[in-house]
């Protein structure tokens, strides 16, 4: 529960189930890959309503806190998942804290992030790496915080989400599943004995933007600061892309990240039997840190 003037998006007031009343035209709309509506954003100027149709409304007041109004029939696990995976990253962006569509794991030299749109294999890759000695920081929703001239990758809640084919290829049948969600066939796993997780922020040493999987072998190529800048912007969580102040701060943040010279393209064959080669290539590349 929260009643502070400073918004902490990880805290939330949960209200009784409420029928979603009709609203006007949204300020912005998030779409699913099939083109259907995933989330409507209403409001502005520090007060927003994030509507997930037929599931829940989350009301964000920068000066007052975060409230959730589940739709009738929405279970607690769905509310929790929407809150942690969608609302928290979006609200952090509203608070001028950079969050990206990326997974991350611990490497010997620090954190390695894997950035990409849905379907590029982020979860499969970070799960494979976590199973082979590289503790998970986040499956998606990577928050970065500045520390001097560098950036720290912050750990998120300890779980991964996998399609059935990835689950069968990577995990044993008795891996601990979280309760199923009504809007996706992806399965979520929270077995920390199987998938080790990092609880501490780590210095970001490498960031890899995932290609489409057309490469015949593992390929890692450096990106120029200009290429890196635009790539980071495209993969940022943004609750209000129409807020000039937030966009200015985002561009300044990603410019500082891009100038670190830690951003690369990564492409490899999208086959499970190629993941071992990817892991070894990443170990060699990340170990080249200065």
N, C-alpha and C positions, 0 to 999 in steps of 0.2 A: 504494500500500500504506500501511497506517496501523497504528500501534501506540501512539498517544498516548492519554493519559487523557481529553483533551478531544476530543469528537466533531466531526469535520469531515465533513458528509454528502457532500461532493463527492469525497472519497477513499473507496475501497472495496477490500476484499479479495475477490478473485474465486476461488471454489473450483471443483473439478471438478463436472461434471453429477451431480445427485443426484435419485433418484426422490422425489417429494413423498409423504412418509408421511402417513397419516391424522392429523388433529388433532381436538381437541374443538371445542365450540361457540366461534365467534369472539367476541371482545370487541366488534367492530364489523364492518360489511360495507359496501363501496362497490359500488354497483350501476351498470350501464350503462343507457342510456335505455330499452332493451327489457326491463329488469327482471332480466337475468342478472347473475351475480356477476362483478365486475371485480377486487376485491381483498378479502381477509379479513385483519383485524387481530387478532392473538393476543397475549396477554401483558399487560404493564402495568408500572407503577412503574419506568420507565426501561429496560425490556428488552422489545422487541416483535419479532414476526415478521410481516412483510407478505407475504402469499401471493397471488401472481397465478397462478390455477389453470392448470396445464399449461405454465407459462412459467418462473417463478422464485420463490424465496423470498429475501427480504431480511431479515436479522436485525440489528436496531438495538439497540445497547447504549450508552447515553449515556456510561457510564464507560469503554467499551472500543473502540468503533468500529462500523463497518458491514461486514457480510459478505453476499455474494451466493452463492446456491446455485442455478444454473440447472437447470431440468428437462431431461432428455435431449431433444436435438433443438432446443433453443432457441439461436438464433445470437447472435453477439456484438452485432449491430446492435440486436436486440430488447432484450438486456440493457442496452445503453447507453441506449436510449430510455426504458425503464422507470426506470432509475436517474435520469436527468436530469429527466424530465418528471413523474414520480410520487413517487419516493422522496425526492429532494432537497427539494422544497417541503414534503413532509409532515414530514420530520425537522427542517427549519428551524423549523416551527411548534412542534415538541416542545422546541426550544431557546429558546422564547419570542421568536422573530423572526417578525413578521407577514408572511405570504405569502398572496396572493389569486389567485383565478381571473380573471386580467386580462392583457390585452396592453398594451403601452405603446410610444410613439414620442416622439422629440424634436420639440418645437415651439420657436418662437423664444423663448418665455418660460420654457421648462423642459420637464418631462415631462408628457405627457397620457396618462392611463390609460383603458382601455376594459374595463369589468367586466361579466361576465354568465355565465350558465350555458352549457353546450355547446349549439351551434346558434344562438346569437344573432348570429353574424357577426363575432366578435372578430378572427379570423385574416384574414378577407377585408378588414376595414377597416384593420388595421394594415399588411397587405401593400400595399394601395392607397396608403396614406399614405407608406410607405417608398419606393414607386416614384416618388413625387412630391415627394421632397426632405426627408422627415421620417424620420431614421434610426431603425431598429428598436432598441428596448431588449429587449423580450421578446414572444414570441407568446402565452405563457401562463405562469402561475407568477410573478407580480410580487412581488418582495421589497421591502419598505420598511424603511428604517433612519432612526431619529430623528437629527436634527442641530439642536440647540437647540430652537426651537419649530416647526421644519419637518420635512419628511420627504423623503428621497432615494429615488428609484426606481433600483434596482440593475439593471444589464444582466445578461442571462442568455445562454445559448448561442445563437449566431447562426443561427437557422433558423425557418421557418414551416411549418405543416401546412395543406394545403388540400384540400377536396373537388375532384373532377374538374371540375365546372362552374366553380368559382372559379378553378382553375388555367387552364382554357381562356380565361376572360374576362380574366385579369390578366397572365399570364406568357407569354413566347414558348415555342415548342415545344422549344427547345434549352436551357431553364433547367436548371441543374444539380440533379438529383434525388439525394437520399440513398437508400440501399437500402430496398426495400419491407419493410414490417412484416407479420407474418402475421395480425394480429388487427384490422386496419383497412384500408379502401380509401383513406384519406387519404394524400396524397403529401407528403413532406417535402422542403424545398428549402433549400440552404445556399450559394447563389450570392451571395457578398457583393459582387461586381462589379455584379450586377443589383439586389440588395436591400441597400442600405447599412445598417450596424449601428453603434450607439453603443457604445463601450467604457467610457465614463465614467458614473458615477452622475449623475443630474440631479435638480434640485429638482422635486418634484411640485407642479404648479401647477393642474392640472385632472384630475378623475376623472369619467368619464361611465358611468353604468349603462345598459346597452343595453335598449331596449324590445323589443316583440315584432314590430315592423315593420308595425304597422297604420296609422301616420301617413301622411297624404297628402303631406306635405312634411317638411322637416327641422325638428325641434322640440327645443329645449334648455330645460330648466326646472330651476331651483335646487331642491335638496332641503333640508329643514330639518335641523338637527343630529340630531334624534331619528330622522327617516327615514334619514339617512345612516348613523347608528350601526347600526341594525338591518340595513341593506343590506350594509355592510361585514362584519358578523358572518356573515351568511348566505353570503357568497362567500369566506370564509377557508378555506385548507387547514388541516385539523386531523388529526393522527395519533391523538390521544386526547382526544375531546371530554368524556370522563369525568374528566379530571384537573382538580380544582378550581383548583389554582394556575395552570395554563395558561389556563383560562377567565377567571380574574380578570385576568391580564395582558393577554389578548386584548381584554377589554372596556375596559380602561384605554387600550390602544393605539388602538382604533378610536374611542374617545371623543375622544382628542386629534386624530385625523385629521378626525373629523366637525366639530370646533370650528373647523377651518381655513376652513370656508366654501368649499371647492373642489369639492364633490360635486354632480353634476347628473344629471338624466335626459336621455338622448338617444334619440330615435326618428326613424326615417326609412323611406321605402319600400325594401323589400329588392329593389332592382333595381340591376344593375350600372351602368346609365346614370344612376343617381341619386348615385353615389359622388362625382362631381365637385362636386355641390352640397353634399354632406356635408363634403367637404374644405374648401371655401371658407367654410362656416358655422363650422367648427371653427377655422380660421385667424383669422377675425374674432373669435370668442368667446375663444380662448386669448390673442389679442393684447390683450385688455381687462384683463390682469393688472395689479395695482397693485404 
